[in-house]
Amino acid sequence: MDRSGINADVAVYNALISAFCKVNKFQNVYRVISEMKSKGVTPNARTCNIILNSLIGCEETDEAFRVFRSMISICEPDTDTYTMMIKMFCERGELKMALKVWKFMKRKQFVPSMHTMSVLVNGLCHKADVSKACEIMEEMIEKGIRPPRETFGKLRQLLMKEGRKDVLEFLQEKMNLLVKEPWCD
């Protein structure tokens, strides 16, 4: 492309990176990233998400975290980025790391999505960290975000198992205060 006078933009580089990721050619991916930087093309969140998704899929989680840390200095992570990292750490049973990513995201004034919060609540429920799961669930509800049935159901089971019916009733009351979104015509 360079020889023809056409300059590649981030979308072209993302397509190339995606192709290399699909065949697990990560050395080529890193060469493309270096080329991007040398050409003055800044990787975006999509660039990094392509790489992270592929690394996590190959269970290269340490490398995924390294890429995430380096990404922060290059571009602003998006909801998908944070969700992928939180989910990865929850699935590895590393709740401290998942919560570190969560706290970092909040310090950066990033508003988590329903999916991001659900992933974290599910991970906390899986490890039976009922108090932290309730804290995140309450925050979700206070932000006006209705949690998925499955997520609320997992927390409900955990609260019932621990005999915390009072907390369950409190959360259900808060949920009932949420206004349901009207259907659009």
N, CA and C atoms as a LAMMPS dump frame, in Angstrom:
ITEM: TIMESTEP
0
ITEM: NUMBER OF ATOMS
555
ITEM: BOX BOUNDS ff ff ff
-5.0000000000000000e+02 5.0000000000000000e+02
-5.0000000000000000e+02 5.0000000000000000e+02
-5.0000000000000000e+02 5.0000000000000000e+02
ITEM: ATOMS id mol type element x y z
1 1 1 N 0.826 -1.192 0
2 1 2 C 0 0 0
3 1 3 C 0.864 1.247 0
4 2 1 N 1.941 1.187 0.752
5 2 2 C 2.827 2.334 0.841
6 2 3 C 3.381 2.714 -0.528
7 3 1 N 3.76 1.714 -1.311
8 3 2 C 4.347 1.97 -2.635
9 3 3 C 3.357 2.625 -3.585
10 4 1 N 2.087 2.344 -3.402
11 4 2 C 1.073 2.914 -4.295
12 4 3 C 0.613 4.296 -3.836
13 5 1 N 1.192 4.774 -2.741
14 5 2 C 0.832 6.095 -2.244
15 5 3 C -0.399 6.105 -1.365
16 6 1 N -0.932 4.94 -1.076
17 6 2 C -2.109 4.839 -0.21
18 6 3 C -1.628 4.542 1.204
19 7 1 N -2.059 5.356 2.127
20 7 2 C -1.682 5.145 3.522
21 7 3 C -2.768 4.34 4.224
22 8 1 N -2.332 3.307 4.917
23 8 2 C -3.281 2.477 5.662
24 8 3 C -3.734 3.229 6.909
25 9 1 N -5.01 3.085 7.236
26 9 2 C -5.519 3.676 8.473
27 9 3 C -5.687 2.572 9.515
28 10 1 N -6.195 2.938 10.68
29 10 2 C -6.324 1.977 11.767
30 10 3 C -7.244 0.814 11.389
31 11 1 N -8.275 1.054 10.597
32 11 2 C -9.197 -0.017 10.197
33 11 3 C -8.483 -1.067 9.346
34 12 1 N -7.616 -0.625 8.454
35 12 2 C -6.858 -1.565 7.611
36 12 3 C -5.911 -2.386 8.483
37 13 1 N -5.212 -1.704 9.375
38 13 2 C -4.305 -2.423 10.279
39 13 3 C -5.08 -3.393 11.174
40 14 1 N -6.256 -2.999 11.648
41 14 2 C -7.066 -3.896 12.479
42 14 3 C -7.451 -5.159 11.717
43 15 1 N -7.773 -5.014 10.441
44 15 2 C -8.12 -6.186 9.622
45 15 3 C -6.92 -7.116 9.498
46 16 1 N -5.743 -6.543 9.302
47 16 2 C -4.525 -7.343 9.195
48 16 3 C -4.214 -8.035 10.521
49 17 1 N -4.336 -7.297 11.606
50 17 2 C -4.097 -7.865 12.939
51 17 3 C -5.093 -8.983 13.223
52 18 1 N -6.336 -8.777 12.874
53 18 2 C -7.366 -9.795 13.074
54 18 3 C -7.026 -11.075 12.318
55 19 1 N -6.556 -10.929 11.087
56 19 2 C -6.182 -12.104 10.283
57 19 3 C -5.033 -12.863 10.944
58 20 1 N -4.024 -12.148 11.424
59 20 2 C -2.899 -12.81 12.097
60 20 3 C -3.348 -13.458 13.407
61 21 1 N -4.245 -12.807 14.122
62 21 2 C -4.747 -13.374 15.38
63 21 3 C -5.519 -14.67 15.141
64 22 1 N -6.27 -14.722 14.058
65 22 2 C -7.065 -15.925 13.766
66 22 3 C -6.198 -17.157 13.566
67 23 1 N -4.949 -16.944 13.127
68 23 2 C -4.031 -18.076 12.926
69 23 3 C -2.916 -18.075 13.978
70 24 1 N -3.15 -17.339 15.066
71 24 2 C -2.231 -17.295 16.214
72 24 3 C -0.799 -16.902 15.85
73 25 1 N -0.649 -15.96 14.953
74 25 2 C 0.673 -15.454 14.555
75 25 3 C 0.934 -14.148 15.31
76 26 1 N 1.153 -14.276 16.611
77 26 2 C 1.264 -13.09 17.455
78 26 3 C 2.533 -12.286 17.198
79 27 1 N 3.622 -12.947 16.768
80 27 2 C 4.83 -12.181 16.427
81 27 3 C 4.533 -11.239 15.265
82 28 1 N 3.752 -11.723 14.305
83 28 2 C 3.355 -10.866 13.181
84 28 3 C 2.462 -9.72 13.659
85 29 1 N 1.601 -10.019 14.612
86 29 2 C 0.723 -8.989 15.177
87 29 3 C 1.567 -7.865 15.772
88 30 1 N 2.584 -8.237 16.543
89 30 2 C 3.415 -7.227 17.195
90 30 3 C 4.243 -6.438 16.178
91 31 1 N 4.626 -7.089 15.089
92 31 2 C 5.329 -6.368 14.012
93 31 3 C 4.393 -5.337 13.366
94 32 1 N 3.143 -5.724 13.165
95 32 2 C 2.165 -4.791 12.586
96 32 3 C 1.961 -3.602 13.532
97 33 1 N 1.88 -3.865 14.827
98 33 2 C 1.727 -2.781 15.806
99 33 3 C 2.921 -1.828 15.711
100 34 1 N 4.126 -2.38 15.613
101 34 2 C 5.331 -1.54 15.476
102 34 3 C 5.268 -0.709 14.208
103 35 1 N 4.817 -1.335 13.123
104 35 2 C 4.69 -0.605 11.858
105 35 3 C 3.673 0.529 11.987
106 36 1 N 2.559 0.235 12.64
107 36 2 C 1.54 1.272 12.845
108 36 3 C 2.154 2.49 13.531
109 37 1 N 2.87 2.208 14.625
110 37 2 C 3.466 3.301 15.395
111 37 3 C 4.462 4.082 14.542
112 38 1 N 5.271 3.362 13.76
113 38 2 C 6.272 4.045 12.93
114 38 3 C 5.622 4.891 11.838
115 39 1 N 4.416 4.517 11.418
116 39 2 C 3.697 5.266 10.38
117 39 3 C 2.784 6.344 10.973
118 40 1 N 2.798 6.451 12.305
119 40 2 C 1.974 7.473 12.945
120 40 3 C 0.511 7.108 13.072
121 41 1 N 0.207 5.82 12.956
122 41 2 C -1.175 5.349 13.114
123 41 3 C -1.304 4.791 14.534
124 42 1 N -2.174 5.379 15.312
125 42 2 C -2.332 4.976 16.706
126 42 3 C -3.337 3.839 16.823
127 43 1 N -2.923 2.739 17.464
128 43 2 C -3.89 1.658 17.71
129 43 3 C -5.041 2.189 18.565
130 44 1 N -6.235 1.658 18.331
131 44 2 C -7.387 2.073 19.134
132 44 3 C -7.851 0.906 20.003
133 45 1 N -8.919 1.127 20.749
134 45 2 C -9.43 0.074 21.633
135 45 3 C -9.779 -1.177 20.837
136 46 1 N -10.321 -1.006 19.659
137 46 2 C -10.673 -2.159 18.809
138 46 3 C -9.426 -2.981 18.485
139 47 1 N -8.319 -2.31 18.182
140 47 2 C -7.058 -2.998 17.887
141 47 3 C -6.684 -3.907 19.052
142 48 1 N -6.672 -3.314 20.226
143 48 2 C -6.272 -4.073 21.411
144 48 3 C -7.277 -5.155 21.765
145 49 1 N -8.558 -4.897 21.565
146 49 2 C -9.574 -5.909 21.868
147 49 3 C -9.437 -7.131 20.97
148 50 1 N -9.073 -6.908 19.72
149 50 2 C -8.852 -8.032 18.8
150 50 3 C -7.741 -8.917 19.35
151 51 1 N -6.656 -8.278 19.769
152 51 2 C -5.5 -9.015 20.291
153 51 3 C -5.856 -9.703 21.603
154 52 1 N -6.482 -8.964 22.521
155 52 2 C -6.851 -9.539 23.819
156 52 3 C -7.774 -10.739 23.664
157 53 1 N -8.793 -10.598 22.843
158 53 2 C -9.746 -11.68 22.629
159 53 3 C -9.043 -12.933 22.121
160 54 1 N -8.123 -12.742 21.211
161 54 2 C -7.399 -13.875 20.647
162 54 3 C -6.467 -14.513 21.679
163 55 1 N -5.736 -13.691 22.421
164 55 2 C -4.83 -14.221 23.45
165 55 3 C -5.601 -14.971 24.531
166 56 1 N -6.708 -14.406 24.966
167 56 2 C -7.52 -15.069 25.99
168 56 3 C -8.075 -16.38 25.446
169 57 1 N -8.501 -16.381 24.19
170 57 2 C -9.004 -17.599 23.555
171 57 3 C -7.956 -18.699 23.473
172 58 1 N -6.685 -18.303 23.372
173 58 2 C -5.569 -19.269 23.332
174 58 3 C -5.034 -19.564 24.732
175 59 1 N -5.708 -19.032 25.735
176 59 2 C -5.313 -19.178 27.132
177 59 3 C -3.939 -18.583 27.424
178 60 1 N -3.577 -17.567 26.671
179 60 2 C -2.343 -16.802 26.907
180 60 3 C -2.703 -15.61 27.791
181 61 1 N -3.183 -15.925 28.992
182 61 2 C -3.752 -14.885 29.841
183 61 3 C -2.702 -13.935 30.409
184 62 1 N -1.512 -14.43 30.704
185 62 2 C -0.46 -13.536 31.199
186 62 3 C -0.081 -12.525 30.125
187 63 1 N 0.031 -12.993 28.902
188 63 2 C 0.335 -12.104 27.778
189 63 3 C -0.824 -11.133 27.547
190 64 1 N -2.047 -11.603 27.715
191 64 2 C -3.211 -10.724 27.557
192 64 3 C -3.152 -9.587 28.577
193 65 1 N -2.784 -9.906 29.81
194 65 2 C -2.693 -8.86 30.829
195 65 3 C -1.558 -7.89 30.506
196 66 1 N -0.445 -8.406 29.982
197 66 2 C 0.67 -7.542 29.581
198 66 3 C 0.212 -6.577 28.489
199 67 1 N -0.518 -7.103 27.504
200 67 2 C -1.039 -6.264 26.416
201 67 3 C -2.002 -5.218 26.985
202 68 1 N -2.871 -5.631 27.892
203 68 2 C -3.812 -4.699 28.521
204 68 3 C -3.069 -3.556 29.213
205 69 1 N -2.039 -3.904 29.999
206 69 2 C -1.273 -2.869 30.713
207 69 3 C -0.581 -1.916 29.748
208 70 1 N -0.03 -2.454 28.664
209 70 2 C 0.647 -1.574 27.705
210 70 3 C -0.366 -0.747 26.913
211 71 1 N -1.546 -1.296 26.705
212 71 2 C -2.605 -0.611 25.961
213 71 3 C -3.02 0.688 26.637
214 72 1 N -3.033 0.668 27.955
215 72 2 C -3.49 1.814 28.724
216 72 3 C -2.69 3.068 28.381
217 73 1 N -1.411 2.896 28.053
218 73 2 C -0.585 4.063 27.715
219 73 3 C -0.767 4.494 26.258
220 74 1 N -1.369 3.629 25.442
221 74 2 C -1.526 3.921 24.011
222 74 3 C -2.906 4.491 23.699
223 75 1 N -3.935 3.845 24.227
224 75 2 C -5.302 4.266 23.92
225 75 3 C -6.211 3.981 25.105
226 76 1 N -7.386 4.538 25.054
227 76 2 C -8.365 4.373 26.127
228 76 3 C -9.122 3.057 25.943
229 77 1 N -9.043 2.154 26.939
230 77 2 C -9.837 0.925 26.852
231 77 3 C -11.325 1.252 26.784
232 78 1 N -12.112 0.332 26.231
233 78 2 C -13.56 0.521 26.183
234 78 3 C -14.244 -0.537 27.045
235 79 1 N -15.557 -0.545 27.027
236 79 2 C -16.325 -1.493 27.838
237 79 3 C -15.919 -2.93 27.559
238 80 1 N -15.762 -3.266 26.285
239 80 2 C -15.38 -4.633 25.928
240 80 3 C -14.027 -5.004 26.527
241 81 1 N -13.098 -4.058 26.524
242 81 2 C -11.766 -4.31 27.071
243 81 3 C -11.86 -4.676 28.544
244 82 1 N -12.513 -3.816 29.305
245 82 2 C -12.63 -4.063 30.742
246 82 3 C -13.393 -5.353 31.02
247 83 1 N -14.447 -5.599 30.284
248 83 2 C -15.242 -6.809 30.495
249 83 3 C -14.411 -8.054 30.214
250 84 1 N -13.648 -8.031 29.126
251 84 2 C -12.792 -9.187 28.803
252 84 3 C -11.804 -9.476 29.923
253 85 1 N -11.179 -8.418 30.434
254 85 2 C -10.171 -8.609 31.479
255 85 3 C -10.806 -9.091 32.781
256 86 1 N -11.918 -8.502 33.162
257 86 2 C -12.596 -8.929 34.388
258 86 3 C -13.051 -10.379 34.255
259 87 1 N -13.623 -10.724 33.117
260 87 2 C -14.081 -12.102 32.889
261 87 3 C -12.907 -13.071 32.922
262 88 1 N -11.8 -12.695 32.286
263 88 2 C -10.62 -13.56 32.267
264 88 3 C -10.152 -13.852 33.693
265 89 1 N -10.042 -12.812 34.51
266 89 2 C -9.575 -13.019 35.879
267 89 3 C -10.589 -13.801 36.707
268 90 1 N -11.874 -13.544 36.517
269 90 2 C -12.897 -14.315 37.24
270 90 3 C -12.818 -15.79 36.868
271 91 1 N -12.667 -16.082 35.585
272 91 2 C -12.593 -17.477 35.143
273 91 3 C -11.342 -18.172 35.664
274 92 1 N -10.282 -17.414 35.881
275 92 2 C -9.052 -17.981 36.447
276 92 3 C -9.12 -18.064 37.965
277 93 1 N -10.199 -17.549 38.539
278 93 2 C -10.338 -17.561 39.993
279 93 3 C -9.522 -16.477 40.676
280 94 1 N -9.076 -15.495 39.909
281 94 2 C -8.253 -14.409 40.444
282 94 3 C -9.123 -13.172 40.679
283 95 1 N -9.951 -13.268 41.717
284 95 2 C -10.886 -12.178 41.993
285 95 3 C -10.186 -10.892 42.396
286 96 1 N -9.039 -11.007 43.063
287 96 2 C -8.308 -9.787 43.432
288 96 3 C -7.917 -9.008 42.187
289 97 1 N -7.473 -9.718 41.159
290 97 2 C -7.087 -9.046 39.916
291 97 3 C -8.321 -8.494 39.201
292 98 1 N -9.408 -9.257 39.206
293 98 2 C -10.651 -8.774 38.583
294 98 3 C -11.103 -7.486 39.263
295 99 1 N -11.015 -7.464 40.586
296 99 2 C -11.416 -6.267 41.335
297 99 3 C -10.446 -5.107 41.119
298 100 1 N -9.159 -5.414 40.893
299 100 2 C -8.191 -4.35 40.577
300 100 3 C -8.557 -3.679 39.256
301 101 1 N -8.904 -4.496 38.263
302 101 2 C -9.322 -3.944 36.968
303 101 3 C -10.584 -3.108 37.167
304 102 1 N -11.522 -3.618 37.959
305 102 2 C -12.77 -2.911 38.262
306 102 3 C -12.487 -1.545 38.893
307 103 1 N -11.601 -1.535 39.901
308 103 2 C -11.27 -0.285 40.592
309 103 3 C -10.547 0.679 39.657
310 104 1 N -9.653 0.157 38.833
311 104 2 C -8.939 0.997 37.868
312 104 3 C -9.936 1.653 36.917
313 105 1 N -10.868 0.856 36.432
314 105 2 C -11.895 1.348 35.511
315 105 3 C -12.687 2.485 36.164
316 106 1 N -13.054 2.306 37.412
317 106 2 C -13.835 3.319 38.113
318 106 3 C -13.009 4.578 38.384
319 107 1 N -11.728 4.402 38.706
320 107 2 C -10.85 5.566 38.91
321 107 3 C -10.734 6.398 37.643
322 108 1 N -10.806 5.724 36.503
323 108 2 C -10.721 6.416 35.213
324 108 3 C -12.068 7.03 34.817
325 109 1 N -13.05 6.988 35.739
326 109 2 C -14.382 7.551 35.503
327 109 3 C -15.127 6.827 34.38
328 110 1 N -14.797 5.57 34.169
329 110 2 C -15.432 4.793 33.117
330 110 3 C -16.711 4.186 33.666
331 111 1 N -17.8 4.334 32.949
332 111 2 C -19.095 3.804 33.389
333 111 3 C -19.223 2.361 32.899
334 112 1 N -19.299 1.412 33.829
335 112 2 C -19.407 0.009 33.418
336 112 3 C -20.774 -0.303 32.819
337 113 1 N -20.786 -1.262 31.924
338 113 2 C -22.044 -1.699 31.318
339 113 3 C -22.706 -2.748 32.21
340 114 1 N -23.939 -3.058 31.891
341 114 2 C -24.652 -4.117 32.601
342 114 3 C -23.883 -5.425 32.478
343 115 1 N -23.352 -5.678 31.295
344 115 2 C -22.621 -6.925 31.067
345 115 3 C -21.354 -6.979 31.923
346 116 1 N -20.622 -5.873 31.993
347 116 2 C -19.401 -5.83 32.804
348 116 3 C -19.726 -6.128 34.261
349 117 1 N -20.758 -5.48 34.769
350 117 2 C -21.137 -5.675 36.168
351 117 3 C -21.629 -7.098 36.411
352 118 1 N -22.368 -7.642 35.473
353 118 2 C -22.879 -9.013 35.611
354 118 3 C -21.745 -10.025 35.635
355 119 1 N -20.759 -9.816 34.779
356 119 2 C -19.598 -10.719 34.75
357 119 3 C -18.924 -10.731 36.12
358 120 1 N -18.757 -9.548 36.699
359 120 2 C -18.103 -9.462 38.006
360 120 3 C -18.968 -10.086 39.101
361 121 1 N -20.251 -9.79 39.116
362 121 2 C -21.143 -10.383 40.126
363 121 3 C -21.138 -11.907 39.997
364 122 1 N -21.214 -12.421 38.78
365 122 2 C -21.189 -13.876 38.574
366 122 3 C -19.887 -14.482 39.088
367 123 1 N -18.767 -13.819 38.812
368 123 2 C -17.472 -14.304 39.296
369 123 3 C -17.404 -14.311 40.812
370 124 1 N -17.919 -13.262 41.426
371 124 2 C -17.932 -13.18 42.886
372 124 3 C -18.851 -14.241 43.486
373 125 1 N -19.991 -14.471 42.857
374 125 2 C -20.904 -15.522 43.332
375 125 3 C -20.245 -16.894 43.215
376 126 1 N -19.542 -17.106 42.124
377 126 2 C -18.873 -18.398 41.912
378 126 3 C -17.87 -18.686 43.029
379 127 1 N -17.225 -17.643 43.52
380 127 2 C -16.258 -17.8 44.614
381 127 3 C -16.892 -17.559 45.98
382 128 1 N -18.207 -17.423 46.011
383 128 2 C -18.987 -17.25 47.246
384 128 3 C -18.587 -16 48.027
385 129 1 N -18.184 -14.942 47.326
386 129 2 C -17.901 -13.656 47.979
387 129 3 C -19.199 -12.851 47.975
388 130 1 N -20.095 -13.234 48.873
389 130 2 C -21.451 -12.694 48.877
390 130 3 C -21.482 -11.198 49.172
391 131 1 N -20.643 -10.729 50.087
392 131 2 C -20.715 -9.304 50.437
393 131 3 C -20.275 -8.42 49.279
394 132 1 N -19.209 -8.792 48.584
395 132 2 C -18.752 -7.989 47.443
396 132 3 C -19.748 -8.102 46.287
397 133 1 N -20.304 -9.299 46.078
398 133 2 C -21.306 -9.48 45.017
399 133 3 C -22.523 -8.599 45.289
400 134 1 N -22.944 -8.53 46.551
401 134 2 C -24.089 -7.679 46.919
402 134 3 C -23.76 -6.205 46.714
403 135 1 N -22.537 -5.835 47.04
404 135 2 C -22.108 -4.44 46.865
405 135 3 C -22.18 -4.027 45.389
406 136 1 N -21.677 -4.891 44.512
407 136 2 C -21.697 -4.591 43.073
408 136 3 C -23.142 -4.604 42.564
409 137 1 N -23.937 -5.568 43.031
410 137 2 C -25.34 -5.647 42.618
411 137 3 C -26.091 -4.386 43.045
412 138 1 N -25.86 -3.944 44.272
413 138 2 C -26.533 -2.733 44.744
414 138 3 C -26.112 -1.524 43.905
415 139 1 N -24.827 -1.439 43.596
416 139 2 C -24.341 -0.342 42.751
417 139 3 C -25.013 -0.379 41.375
418 140 1 N -25.153 -1.58 40.844
419 140 2 C -25.794 -1.755 39.54
420 140 3 C -27.223 -1.225 39.581
421 141 1 N -27.953 -1.638 40.601
422 141 2 C -29.354 -1.237 40.737
423 141 3 C -29.463 0.272 40.951
424 142 1 N -28.556 0.827 41.768
425 142 2 C -28.585 2.269 42.025
426 142 3 C -28.287 3.084 40.769
427 143 1 N -27.546 2.506 39.846
428 143 2 C -27.266 3.183 38.577
429 143 3 C -28.438 3.038 37.602
430 144 1 N -29.484 2.331 38.051
431 144 2 C -30.651 2.147 37.194
432 144 3 C -30.491 1.012 36.204
433 145 1 N -29.516 0.152 36.465
434 145 2 C -29.254 -0.972 35.563
435 145 3 C -29.928 -2.213 36.123
436 146 1 N -30.829 -2.769 35.353
437 146 2 C -31.529 -3.984 35.764
438 146 3 C -30.63 -5.183 35.456
439 147 1 N -30.232 -5.931 36.495
440 147 2 C -29.367 -7.087 36.256
441 147 3 C -30.112 -8.205 35.532
442 148 1 N -29.4 -8.992 34.761
443 148 2 C -30.04 -10.136 34.111
444 148 3 C -30.594 -11.111 35.158
445 149 1 N -31.662 -11.794 34.796
446 149 2 C -32.284 -12.768 35.715
447 149 3 C -31.272 -13.787 36.225
448 150 1 N -30.451 -14.271 35.309
449 150 2 C -29.472 -15.303 35.672
450 150 3 C -28.514 -14.794 36.752
451 151 1 N -28.044 -13.574 36.595
452 151 2 C -27.108 -12.998 37.563
453 151 3 C -27.789 -12.802 38.911
454 152 1 N -28.981 -12.225 38.897
455 152 2 C -29.703 -12.019 40.148
456 152 3 C -30.048 -13.367 40.782
457 153 1 N -30.362 -14.344 39.95
458 153 2 C -30.686 -15.68 40.446
459 153 3 C -29.518 -16.337 41.166
460 154 1 N -28.312 -16.174 40.616
461 154 2 C -27.121 -16.742 41.274
462 154 3 C -26.903 -16.108 42.636
463 155 1 N -27.058 -14.797 42.685
464 155 2 C -26.877 -14.102 43.959
465 155 3 C -27.98 -14.501 44.939
466 156 1 N -29.211 -14.635 44.453
467 156 2 C -30.327 -15.053 45.303
468 156 3 C -30.027 -16.417 45.928
469 157 1 N -29.571 -17.371 45.11
470 157 2 C -29.249 -18.708 45.628
471 157 3 C -28.176 -18.639 46.714
472 158 1 N -27.161 -17.83 46.47
473 158 2 C -26.072 -17.697 47.432
474 158 3 C -26.56 -17.065 48.738
475 159 1 N -27.399 -16.047 48.622
476 159 2 C -27.942 -15.4 49.819
477 159 3 C -28.839 -16.354 50.602
478 160 1 N -29.664 -17.12 49.903
479 160 2 C -30.537 -18.093 50.572
480 160 3 C -29.699 -19.167 51.265
481 161 1 N -28.668 -19.627 50.586
482 161 2 C -27.787 -20.66 51.144
483 161 3 C -27.121 -20.17 52.431
484 162 1 N -26.792 -18.877 52.465
485 162 2 C -26.128 -18.31 53.638
486 162 3 C -27.113 -17.754 54.665
487 163 1 N -28.423 -17.937 54.401
488 163 2 C -29.43 -17.475 55.348
489 163 3 C -29.539 -15.958 55.434
490 164 1 N -29.247 -15.285 54.344
491 164 2 C -29.245 -13.811 54.313
492 164 3 C -30.502 -13.289 53.624
493 165 1 N -31.65 -13.774 54.079
494 165 2 C -32.92 -13.392 53.466
495 165 3 C -33.166 -11.882 53.564
496 166 1 N -32.671 -11.256 54.636
497 166 2 C -32.848 -9.81 54.809
498 166 3 C -32.162 -9.027 53.689
499 167 1 N -30.967 -9.445 53.331
500 167 2 C -30.225 -8.772 52.256
501 167 3 C -30.927 -9.005 50.924
502 168 1 N -31.409 -10.218 50.725
503 168 2 C -32.125 -10.542 49.495
504 168 3 C -33.372 -9.663 49.358
505 169 1 N -34.13 -9.533 50.43
506 169 2 C -35.332 -8.688 50.396
507 169 3 C -34.975 -7.235 50.114
508 170 1 N -33.886 -6.764 50.716
509 170 2 C -33.426 -5.395 50.484
510 170 3 C -33.109 -5.18 49.003
511 171 1 N -32.368 -6.107 48.406
512 171 2 C -32.014 -5.985 46.986
513 171 3 C -33.254 -6.088 46.098
514 172 1 N -34.18 -6.984 46.458
515 172 2 C -35.397 -7.121 45.66
516 172 3 C -36.252 -5.857 45.728
517 173 1 N -36.307 -5.226 46.898
518 173 2 C -37.051 -3.966 47.024
519 173 3 C -36.436 -2.898 46.126
520 174 1 N -35.11 -2.817 46.14
521 174 2 C -34.427 -1.841 45.279
522 174 3 C -34.702 -2.14 43.806
523 175 1 N -34.706 -3.424 43.46
524 175 2 C -34.979 -3.823 42.072
525 175 3 C -36.384 -3.41 41.665
526 176 1 N -37.329 -3.567 42.563
527 176 2 C -38.72 -3.224 42.254
528 176 3 C -38.905 -1.729 42.001
529 177 1 N -37.986 -0.921 42.517
530 177 2 C -38.069 0.524 42.306
531 177 3 C -37.582 0.935 40.919
532 178 1 N -36.845 0.041 40.282
533 178 2 C -36.373 0.356 38.931
534 178 3 C -37.563 0.465 37.99
535 179 1 N -37.577 1.505 37.219
536 179 2 C -38.636 1.691 36.227
537 179 3 C -38.288 0.841 35.018
538 180 1 N -39.237 0.044 34.61
539 180 2 C -39.008 -0.77 33.417
540 180 3 C -39.055 0.124 32.193
541 181 1 N -38.163 -0.146 31.295
542 181 2 C -38.11 0.621 30.05
543 181 3 C -39.365 0.339 29.226
544 182 1 N -40 1.379 28.687
545 182 2 C -41.174 1.143 27.836
546 182 3 C -40.748 0.534 26.502
547 183 1 N -41.621 -0.243 25.941
548 183 2 C -41.354 -0.807 24.623
549 183 3 C -41.447 0.298 23.585
550 184 1 N -40.552 0.276 22.652
551 184 2 C -40.587 1.26 21.559
552 184 3 C -41.477 0.732 20.452
553 185 1 N -42.23 1.633 19.829
554 185 2 C -43.106 1.228 18.708
555 185 3 C -42.336 1.165 17.427
